[in-house]
Amino acid sequence: MNKYFNGNKKWFFFGPLFVAMIFGLGAVVMWLWNAILPDVVSGVSPITYWQAMGLLVLSKILFGGFGKGKPGRGGSYAQKQFKQKFMDMSEEERAAFKDKWKEKCR
């Protein structure tokens, strides 16, 4: 029983910390919006905490996307295919390929 508890022990700390960070980020967005925008832009009114949380969700949808996985983990399928094709080339083929791309990029 103890070995199962040790594996999930980090969630007792990091889970609530993650939730607290999200709610704290909503408070920061609300504070920044209310401190800056109403004075700078005419017609903009202060927002509530839940409106700030809604802005965070909206920005995640518009700019962050969902379900893309962790960035920098091997690249796309086409990148992997290209890398494999490049690694399978001989030294002469690689040199010719590099020279061809140097000409195209000039």
N, CA, C and O atoms as CSV, one atom per row, in Angstrom:
chain,resi,resn,atom,element,x,y,z
A,1,MET,N,N,0.822,-1.189,0.000
A,1,MET,CA,C,0.000,0.000,0.000
A,1,MET,C,C,0.866,1.253,0.000
A,1,MET,O,O,0.510,2.248,-0.632
A,2,ASN,N,N,1.976,1.220,0.687
A,2,ASN,CA,C,2.828,2.386,0.786
A,2,ASN,C,C,3.458,2.755,-0.550
A,2,ASN,O,O,3.659,3.936,-0.831
A,3,LYS,N,N,3.777,1.746,-1.391
A,3,LYS,CA,C,4.385,2.055,-2.686
A,3,LYS,C,C,3.403,2.794,-3.603
A,3,LYS,O,O,3.837,3.605,-4.421
A,4,TYR,N,N,2.118,2.542,-3.493
A,4,TYR,CA,C,1.140,3.274,-4.293
A,4,TYR,C,C,0.999,4.707,-3.814
A,4,TYR,O,O,0.793,5.613,-4.621
A,5,PHE,N,N,1.106,4.919,-2.538
A,5,PHE,CA,C,0.990,6.266,-1.993
A,5,PHE,C,C,2.171,7.122,-2.430
A,5,PHE,O,O,1.993,8.302,-2.733
A,6,ASN,N,N,3.375,6.550,-2.470
A,6,ASN,CA,C,4.553,7.317,-2.868
A,6,ASN,C,C,4.487,7.751,-4.323
A,6,ASN,O,O,4.980,8.827,-4.660
A,7,GLY,N,N,3.895,6.950,-5.188
A,7,GLY,CA,C,3.786,7.321,-6.588
A,7,GLY,C,C,2.833,8.475,-6.813
A,7,GLY,O,O,3.041,9.277,-7.723
A,8,ASN,N,N,1.796,8.577,-6.006
A,8,ASN,CA,C,0.812,9.644,-6.155
A,8,ASN,C,C,1.019,10.764,-5.153
A,8,ASN,O,O,0.198,11.677,-5.071
A,9,LYS,N,N,2.075,10.713,-4.411
A,9,LYS,CA,C,2.331,11.697,-3.363
A,9,LYS,C,C,2.488,13.104,-3.929
A,9,LYS,O,O,2.073,14.081,-3.306
A,10,LYS,N,N,3.084,13.199,-5.103
A,10,LYS,CA,C,3.308,14.515,-5.691
A,10,LYS,C,C,1.986,15.226,-6.014
A,10,LYS,O,O,1.927,16.455,-5.993
A,11,TRP,N,N,0.929,14.463,-6.311
A,11,TRP,CA,C,-0.351,15.087,-6.645
A,11,TRP,C,C,-0.977,15.785,-5.446
A,11,TRP,O,O,-1.760,16.721,-5.608
A,12,PHE,N,N,-0.634,15.332,-4.241
A,12,PHE,CA,C,-1.154,16.005,-3.051
A,12,PHE,C,C,-0.589,17.407,-2.919
A,12,PHE,O,O,-1.203,18.272,-2.295
A,13,PHE,N,N,0.583,17.635,-3.507
A,13,PHE,CA,C,1.195,18.960,-3.459
A,13,PHE,C,C,0.972,19.732,-4.747
A,13,PHE,O,O,0.524,20.878,-4.712
A,14,PHE,N,N,1.283,19.112,-5.900
A,14,PHE,CA,C,1.231,19.819,-7.172
A,14,PHE,C,C,-0.184,20.044,-7.687
A,14,PHE,O,O,-0.421,21.026,-8.391
A,15,GLY,N,N,-1.114,19.187,-7.366
A,15,GLY,CA,C,-2.499,19.377,-7.811
A,15,GLY,C,C,-3.102,20.658,-7.262
A,15,GLY,O,O,-3.548,21.501,-8.041
A,16,PRO,N,N,-3.131,20.833,-5.941
A,16,PRO,CA,C,-3.657,22.087,-5.389
A,16,PRO,C,C,-2.825,23.306,-5.779
A,16,PRO,O,O,-3.369,24.398,-5.939
A,17,LEU,N,N,-1.512,23.130,-5.935
A,17,LEU,CA,C,-0.667,24.248,-6.360
A,17,LEU,C,C,-1.031,24.688,-7.774
A,17,LEU,O,O,-1.070,25.885,-8.059
A,18,PHE,N,N,-1.297,23.733,-8.661
A,18,PHE,CA,C,-1.696,24.046,-10.035
A,18,PHE,C,C,-3.024,24.800,-10.066
A,18,PHE,O,O,-3.162,25.790,-10.784
A,19,VAL,N,N,-3.989,24.335,-9.295
A,19,VAL,CA,C,-5.299,25.001,-9.221
A,19,VAL,C,C,-5.142,26.405,-8.655
A,19,VAL,O,O,-5.760,27.344,-9.156
A,20,ALA,N,N,-4.327,26.561,-7.619
A,20,ALA,CA,C,-4.102,27.880,-7.025
A,20,ALA,C,C,-3.428,28.823,-8.019
A,20,ALA,O,O,-3.722,30.018,-8.038
A,21,MET,N,N,-2.528,28.291,-8.844
A,21,MET,CA,C,-1.868,29.130,-9.844
A,21,MET,C,C,-2.853,29.610,-10.904
A,21,MET,O,O,-2.762,30.751,-11.355
A,22,ILE,N,N,-3.783,28.765,-11.305
A,22,ILE,CA,C,-4.789,29.168,-12.299
A,22,ILE,C,C,-5.670,30.272,-11.738
A,22,ILE,O,O,-5.917,31.274,-12.410
A,23,PHE,N,N,-6.149,30.092,-10.502
A,23,PHE,CA,C,-6.986,31.120,-9.894
A,23,PHE,C,C,-6.189,32.393,-9.631
A,23,PHE,O,O,-6.728,33.493,-9.744
A,24,GLY,N,N,-4.921,32.255,-9.282
A,24,GLY,CA,C,-4.068,33.423,-9.093
A,24,GLY,C,C,-3.831,34.163,-10.395
A,24,GLY,O,O,-3.774,35.393,-10.406
A,25,LEU,N,N,-3.693,33.433,-11.493
A,25,LEU,CA,C,-3.517,34.053,-12.798
A,25,LEU,C,C,-4.763,34.839,-13.198
A,25,LEU,O,O,-4.665,35.904,-13.807
A,26,GLY,N,N,-5.927,34.311,-12.852
A,26,GLY,CA,C,-7.165,35.060,-13.105
A,26,GLY,C,C,-7.189,36.366,-12.337
A,26,GLY,O,O,-7.640,37.384,-12.862
A,27,ALA,N,N,-6.708,36.354,-11.099
A,27,ALA,CA,C,-6.653,37.578,-10.297
A,27,ALA,C,C,-5.671,38.582,-10.893
A,27,ALA,O,O,-5.930,39.786,-10.880
A,28,VAL,N,N,-4.551,38.096,-11.411
A,28,VAL,CA,C,-3.563,38.982,-12.036
A,28,VAL,C,C,-4.138,39.618,-13.290
A,28,VAL,O,O,-3.951,40.813,-13.517
A,29,VAL,N,N,-4.840,38.833,-14.115
A,29,VAL,CA,C,-5.467,39.374,-15.331
A,29,VAL,C,C,-6.490,40.442,-14.956
A,29,VAL,O,O,-6.534,41.501,-15.582
A,30,MET,N,N,-7.302,40.177,-13.952
A,30,MET,CA,C,-8.303,41.161,-13.520
A,30,MET,C,C,-7.622,42.437,-13.029
A,30,MET,O,O,-8.036,43.539,-13.389
A,31,TRP,N,N,-6.600,42.297,-12.226
A,31,TRP,CA,C,-5.909,43.459,-11.691
A,31,TRP,C,C,-5.261,44.287,-12.804
A,31,TRP,O,O,-5.376,45.512,-12.812
A,32,LEU,N,N,-4.579,43.618,-13.743
A,32,LEU,CA,C,-3.943,44.342,-14.845
A,32,LEU,C,C,-4.975,45.044,-15.728
A,32,LEU,O,O,-4.781,46.198,-16.112
A,33,TRP,N,N,-6.053,44.363,-16.045
A,33,TRP,CA,C,-7.097,44.956,-16.864
A,33,TRP,C,C,-7.663,46.200,-16.184
A,33,TRP,O,O,-7.764,47.264,-16.797
A,34,ASN,N,N,-8.029,46.055,-14.913
A,34,ASN,CA,C,-8.657,47.162,-14.203
A,34,ASN,C,C,-7.678,48.292,-13.906
A,34,ASN,O,O,-8.101,49.440,-13.767
A,35,ALA,N,N,-6.390,48.003,-13.807
A,35,ALA,CA,C,-5.405,49.040,-13.526
A,35,ALA,C,C,-4.987,49.800,-14.779
A,35,ALA,O,O,-4.627,50.974,-14.698
A,36,ILE,N,N,-5.029,49.145,-15.934
A,36,ILE,CA,C,-4.483,49.774,-17.138
A,36,ILE,C,C,-5.539,50.204,-18.141
A,36,ILE,O,O,-5.583,51.374,-18.523
A,37,LEU,N,N,-6.384,49.292,-18.571
A,37,LEU,CA,C,-7.258,49.558,-19.716
A,37,LEU,C,C,-8.306,50.655,-19.509
A,37,LEU,O,O,-8.490,51.458,-20.423
A,38,PRO,N,N,-8.999,50.744,-18.385
A,38,PRO,CA,C,-9.997,51.809,-18.272
A,38,PRO,C,C,-9.404,53.220,-18.375
A,38,PRO,O,O,-10.080,54.140,-18.838
A,39,ASP,N,N,-8.162,53.396,-17.954
A,39,ASP,CA,C,-7.523,54.707,-18.055
A,39,ASP,C,C,-6.966,54.981,-19.437
A,39,ASP,O,O,-6.926,56.135,-19.865
A,40,VAL,N,N,-6.536,53.950,-20.143
A,40,VAL,CA,C,-5.881,54.125,-21.435
A,40,VAL,C,C,-6.881,54.173,-22.584
A,40,VAL,O,O,-6.755,55.005,-23.482
A,41,VAL,N,N,-7.866,53.292,-22.561
A,41,VAL,CA,C,-8.827,53.175,-23.660
A,41,VAL,C,C,-10.185,53.667,-23.174
A,41,VAL,O,O,-10.710,53.186,-22.170
A,42,SER,N,N,-10.737,54.620,-23.891
A,42,SER,CA,C,-12.056,55.127,-23.479
A,42,SER,C,C,-13.139,54.112,-23.829
A,42,SER,O,O,-13.085,53.458,-24.870
A,43,GLY,N,N,-14.107,53.995,-22.954
A,43,GLY,CA,C,-15.217,53.079,-23.184
A,43,GLY,C,C,-14.984,51.683,-22.632
A,43,GLY,O,O,-15.851,50.821,-22.769
A,44,VAL,N,N,-13.841,51.437,-22.013
A,44,VAL,CA,C,-13.560,50.134,-21.426
A,44,VAL,C,C,-13.830,50.231,-19.936
A,44,VAL,O,O,-13.298,51.104,-19.249
A,45,SER,N,N,-14.667,49.319,-19.442
A,45,SER,CA,C,-14.995,49.341,-18.021
A,45,SER,C,C,-14.226,48.256,-17.276
A,45,SER,O,O,-13.755,47.304,-17.898
A,46,PRO,N,N,-14.091,48.379,-15.973
A,46,PRO,CA,C,-13.426,47.329,-15.190
A,46,PRO,C,C,-14.190,46.013,-15.288
A,46,PRO,O,O,-15.399,45.999,-15.520
A,47,ILE,N,N,-13.471,44.911,-15.109
A,47,ILE,CA,C,-14.078,43.586,-15.215
A,47,ILE,C,C,-14.063,42.897,-13.851
A,47,ILE,O,O,-13.316,43.271,-12.946
A,48,THR,N,N,-14.914,41.881,-13.739
A,48,THR,CA,C,-14.961,41.095,-12.508
A,48,THR,C,C,-13.948,39.950,-12.602
A,48,THR,O,O,-13.337,39.724,-13.647
A,49,TYR,N,N,-13.790,39.245,-11.500
A,49,TYR,CA,C,-12.862,38.118,-11.455
A,49,TYR,C,C,-13.265,37.036,-12.455
A,49,TYR,O,O,-12.413,36.487,-13.154
A,50,TRP,N,N,-14.547,36.732,-12.524
A,50,TRP,CA,C,-14.998,35.654,-13.411
A,50,TRP,C,C,-14.911,36.057,-14.871
A,50,TRP,O,O,-14.730,35.199,-15.735
A,51,GLN,N,N,-15.035,37.344,-15.165
A,51,GLN,CA,C,-14.810,37.798,-16.535
A,51,GLN,C,C,-13.336,37.636,-16.912
A,51,GLN,O,O,-13.016,37.301,-18.053
A,52,ALA,N,N,-12.450,37.875,-15.957
A,52,ALA,CA,C,-11.023,37.677,-16.202
A,52,ALA,C,C,-10.724,36.202,-16.459
A,52,ALA,O,O,-9.929,35.873,-17.340
A,53,MET,N,N,-11.355,35.320,-15.697
A,53,MET,CA,C,-11.170,33.884,-15.934
A,53,MET,C,C,-11.705,33.500,-17.314
A,53,MET,O,O,-11.110,32.669,-18.000
A,54,GLY,N,N,-12.816,34.097,-17.720
A,54,GLY,CA,C,-13.353,33.856,-19.051
A,54,GLY,C,C,-12.396,34.322,-20.139
A,54,GLY,O,O,-12.262,33.667,-21.173
A,55,LEU,N,N,-11.730,35.453,-19.910
A,55,LEU,CA,C,-10.737,35.929,-20.872
A,55,LEU,C,C,-9.570,34.955,-20.990
A,55,LEU,O,O,-9.046,34.734,-22.081
A,56,LEU,N,N,-9.170,34.378,-19.871
A,56,LEU,CA,C,-8.092,33.385,-19.919
A,56,LEU,C,C,-8.499,32.170,-20.738
A,56,LEU,O,O,-7.712,31.677,-21.546
A,57,VAL,N,N,-9.703,31.687,-20.541
A,57,VAL,CA,C,-10.188,30.530,-21.297
A,57,VAL,C,C,-10.304,30.879,-22.779
A,57,VAL,O,O,-9.917,30.088,-23.639
A,58,LEU,N,N,-10.838,32.063,-23.076
A,58,LEU,CA,C,-10.979,32.495,-24.464
A,58,LEU,C,C,-9.616,32.618,-25.141
A,58,LEU,O,O,-9.452,32.209,-26.290
A,59,SER,N,N,-8.644,33.179,-24.434
A,59,SER,CA,C,-7.317,33.308,-25.035
A,59,SER,C,C,-6.670,31.945,-25.253
A,59,SER,O,O,-5.927,31.762,-26.216
A,60,LYS,N,N,-6.944,30.992,-24.372
A,60,LYS,CA,C,-6.425,29.631,-24.562
A,60,LYS,C,C,-7.038,28.990,-25.801
A,60,LYS,O,O,-6.350,28.316,-26.567
A,61,ILE,N,N,-8.335,29.207,-25.991
A,61,ILE,CA,C,-9.011,28.647,-27.162
A,61,ILE,C,C,-8.486,29.288,-28.442
A,61,ILE,O,O,-8.200,28.587,-29.413
A,62,LEU,N,N,-8.357,30.612,-28.451
A,62,LEU,CA,C,-7.970,31.316,-29.667
A,62,LEU,C,C,-6.492,31.183,-30.001
A,62,LEU,O,O,-6.135,31.048,-31.171
A,63,PHE,N,N,-5.634,31.218,-29.001
A,63,PHE,CA,C,-4.202,31.271,-29.260
A,63,PHE,C,C,-3.444,30.015,-28.854
A,63,PHE,O,O,-2.384,29.732,-29.413
A,64,GLY,N,N,-3.963,29.258,-27.894
A,64,GLY,CA,C,-3.215,28.115,-27.396
A,64,GLY,C,C,-3.608,26.803,-28.017
A,64,GLY,O,O,-2.762,25.930,-28.210
A,65,GLY,N,N,-4.873,26.644,-28.335
A,65,GLY,CA,C,-5.343,25.386,-28.870
A,65,GLY,C,C,-5.471,24.334,-27.789
A,65,GLY,O,O,-5.134,24.580,-26.631
A,66,PHE,N,N,-5.953,23.175,-28.160
A,66,PHE,CA,C,-6.131,22.077,-27.222
A,66,PHE,C,C,-5.592,20.801,-27.833
A,66,PHE,O,O,-5.696,20.597,-29.043
A,67,GLY,N,N,-5.023,19.950,-27.019
A,67,GLY,CA,C,-4.630,18.617,-27.430
A,67,GLY,C,C,-3.459,18.524,-28.376
A,67,GLY,O,O,-3.372,17.569,-29.148
A,68,LYS,N,N,-2.565,19.476,-28.342
A,68,LYS,CA,C,-1.425,19.421,-29.236
A,68,LYS,C,C,-0.246,18.697,-28.611
A,68,LYS,O,O,0.761,18.475,-29.284
A,69,GLY,N,N,-0.342,18.335,-27.378
A,69,GLY,CA,C,0.753,17.645,-26.721
A,69,GLY,C,C,1.853,18.596,-26.308
A,69,GLY,O,O,1.697,19.816,-26.373
A,70,LYS,N,N,2.951,18.034,-25.887
A,70,LYS,CA,C,4.068,18.849,-25.421
A,70,LYS,C,C,4.911,19.288,-26.603
A,70,LYS,O,O,5.267,18.465,-27.446
A,71,PRO,N,N,5.242,20.590,-26.683
A,71,PRO,CA,C,6.043,21.061,-27.809
A,71,PRO,C,C,7.477,20.535,-27.725
A,71,PRO,O,O,7.993,20.263,-26.642
A,72,GLY,N,N,8.095,20.401,-28.875
A,72,GLY,CA,C,9.477,19.984,-28.915
A,72,GLY,C,C,9.702,18.506,-28.689
A,72,GLY,O,O,10.815,18.101,-28.355
A,73,ARG,N,N,8.695,17.704,-28.859
A,73,ARG,CA,C,8.837,16.268,-28.625
A,73,ARG,C,C,8.886,15.494,-29.939
A,73,ARG,O,O,8.013,14.667,-30.202
A,74,GLY,N,N,9.886,15.750,-30.755
A,74,GLY,CA,C,10.088,14.935,-31.940
A,74,GLY,C,C,9.531,15.520,-33.222
A,74,GLY,O,O,9.935,15.089,-34.302
A,75,GLY,N,N,8.637,16.466,-33.156
A,75,GLY,CA,C,8.112,17.079,-34.361
A,75,GLY,C,C,7.001,16.271,-35.003
A,75,GLY,O,O,6.542,15.262,-34.466
A,76,SER,N,N,6.584,16.742,-36.161
A,76,SER,CA,C,5.480,16.105,-36.867
A,76,SER,C,C,5.955,14.872,-37.634
A,76,SER,O,O,7.148,14.573,-37.697
A,77,TYR,N,N,5.012,14.188,-38.197
A,77,TYR,CA,C,5.313,12.987,-38.982
A,77,TYR,C,C,6.168,13.342,-40.198
A,77,TYR,O,O,7.104,12.616,-40.534
A,78,ALA,N,N,5.846,14.463,-40.860
A,78,ALA,CA,C,6.608,14.874,-42.043
A,78,ALA,C,C,8.046,15.224,-41.669
A,78,ALA,O,O,8.975,14.918,-42.416
A,79,GLN,N,N,8.233,15.863,-40.518
A,79,GLN,CA,C,9.591,16.183,-40.077
A,79,GLN,C,C,10.387,14.908,-39.801
A,79,GLN,O,O,11.567,14.821,-40.140
A,80,LYS,N,N,9.742,13.935,-39.193
A,80,LYS,CA,C,10.430,12.675,-38.910
A,80,LYS,C,C,10.798,11.958,-40.213
A,80,LYS,O,O,11.884,11.388,-40.325
A,81,GLN,N,N,9.893,11.989,-41.193
A,81,GLN,CA,C,10.176,11.362,-42.483
A,81,GLN,C,C,11.347,12.043,-43.175
A,81,GLN,O,O,12.230,11.381,-43.721
A,82,PHE,N,N,11.346,13.388,-43.145
A,82,PHE,CA,C,12.421,14.136,-43.785
A,82,PHE,C,C,13.758,13.839,-43.106
A,82,PHE,O,O,14.769,13.645,-43.781
A,83,LYS,N,N,13.763,13.803,-41.791
A,83,LYS,CA,C,14.991,13.519,-41.055
A,83,LYS,C,C,15.518,12.125,-41.402
A,83,LYS,O,O,16.719,11.941,-41.599
A,84,GLN,N,N,14.618,11.152,-41.476
A,84,GLN,CA,C,15.034,9.796,-41.824
A,84,GLN,C,C,15.578,9.741,-43.250
A,84,GLN,O,O,16.576,9.068,-43.512
A,85,LYS,N,N,14.926,10.443,-44.162
A,85,LYS,CA,C,15.387,10.466,-45.556
A,85,LYS,C,C,16.766,11.112,-45.652
A,85,LYS,O,O,17.627,10.635,-46.392
A,86,PHE,N,N,16.976,12.198,-44.904
A,86,PHE,CA,C,18.252,12.889,-44.910
A,86,PHE,C,C,19.361,12.007,-44.318
A,86,PHE,O,O,20.490,12.003,-44.808
A,87,MET,N,N,19.026,11.265,-43.264
A,87,MET,CA,C,20.019,10.395,-42.628
A,87,MET,C,C,20.379,9.205,-43.520
A,87,MET,O,O,21.477,8.662,-43.402
A,88,ASP,N,N,19.475,8.794,-44.405
A,88,ASP,CA,C,19.729,7.666,-45.295
A,88,ASP,C,C,20.545,8.058,-46.527
A,88,ASP,O,O,20.990,7.186,-47.273
A,89,MET,N,N,20.746,9.357,-46.748
A,89,MET,CA,C,21.515,9.813,-47.912
A,89,MET,C,C,23.000,9.555,-47.704
A,89,MET,O,O,23.490,9.495,-46.576
A,90,SER,N,N,23.704,9.402,-48.825
A,90,SER,CA,C,25.160,9.298,-48.751
A,90,SER,C,C,25.738,10.704,-48.556
A,90,SER,O,O,25.018,11.700,-48.640
A,91,GLU,N,N,27.034,10.767,-48.298
A,91,GLU,CA,C,27.676,12.072,-48.080
A,91,GLU,C,C,27.575,12.956,-49.329
A,91,GLU,O,O,27.366,14.164,-49.217
A,92,GLU,N,N,27.719,12.367,-50.499
A,92,GLU,CA,C,27.644,13.125,-51.747
A,92,GLU,C,C,26.223,13.662,-51.961
A,92,GLU,O,O,26.038,14.806,-52.376
A,93,GLU,N,N,25.226,12.819,-51.673
A,93,GLU,CA,C,23.833,13.258,-51.825
A,93,GLU,C,C,23.500,14.384,-50.846
A,93,GLU,O,O,22.799,15.334,-51.197
A,94,ARG,N,N,24.004,14.271,-49.626
A,94,ARG,CA,C,23.777,15.333,-48.639
A,94,ARG,C,C,24.398,16.648,-49.086
A,94,ARG,O,O,23.775,17.704,-48.969
A,95,ALA,N,N,25.629,16.587,-49.599
A,95,ALA,CA,C,26.306,17.799,-50.061
A,95,ALA,C,C,25.543,18.425,-51.231
A,95,ALA,O,O,25.382,19.644,-51.285
A,96,ALA,N,N,25.071,17.590,-52.169
A,96,ALA,CA,C,24.304,18.105,-53.301
A,96,ALA,C,C,22.983,18.720,-52.821
A,96,ALA,O,O,22.564,19.764,-53.320
A,97,PHE,N,N,22.345,18.081,-51.871
A,97,PHE,CA,C,21.089,18.596,-51.320
A,97,PHE,C,C,21.303,19.947,-50.643
A,97,PHE,O,O,20.523,20.878,-50.844
A,98,LYS,N,N,22.362,20.050,-49.838
A,98,LYS,CA,C,22.658,21.321,-49.158
A,98,LYS,C,C,22.971,22.425,-50.159
A,98,LYS,O,O,22.522,23.559,-49.994
A,99,ASP,N,N,23.737,22.102,-51.192
A,99,ASP,CA,C,24.058,23.104,-52.208
A,99,ASP,C,C,22.809,23.576,-52.936
A,99,ASP,O,O,22.661,24.763,-53.226
A,100,LYS,N,N,21.914,22.643,-53.230
A,100,LYS,CA,C,20.668,22.998,-53.914
A,100,LYS,C,C,19.836,23.948,-53.068
A,100,LYS,O,O,19.273,24.911,-53.589
A,101,TRP,N,N,19.751,23.680,-51.743
A,101,TRP,CA,C,18.976,24.553,-50.864
A,101,TRP,C,C,19.654,25.903,-50.657
A,101,TRP,O,O,18.976,26.916,-50.486
A,102,LYS,N,N,20.973,25.927,-50.671
A,102,LYS,CA,C,21.690,27.217,-50.575
A,102,LYS,C,C,21.367,28.097,-51.771
A,102,LYS,O,O,21.205,29.309,-51.628
A,103,GLU,N,N,21.270,27.486,-52.965
A,103,GLU,CA,C,20.926,28.248,-54.162
A,103,GLU,C,C,19.495,28.764,-54.088
A,103,GLU,O,O,19.223,29.892,-54.498
A,104,LYS,N,N,18.566,27.942,-53.563
A,104,LYS,CA,C,17.165,28.353,-53.469
A,104,LYS,C,C,16.964,29.471,-52.457
A,104,LYS,O,O,16.090,30.320,-52.636
A,105,CYS,N,N,17.758,29.478,-51.402
A,105,CYS,CA,C,17.557,30.445,-50.330
A,105,CYS,C,C,18.240,31.775,-50.567
A,105,CYS,O,O,18.082,32.699,-49.770
A,106,ARG,N,N,18.984,31.890,-51.627
A,106,ARG,CA,C,19.667,33.159,-51.923
A,106,ARG,C,C,18.775,34.129,-52.586
A,106,ARG,O,O,19.197,35.242,-52.900
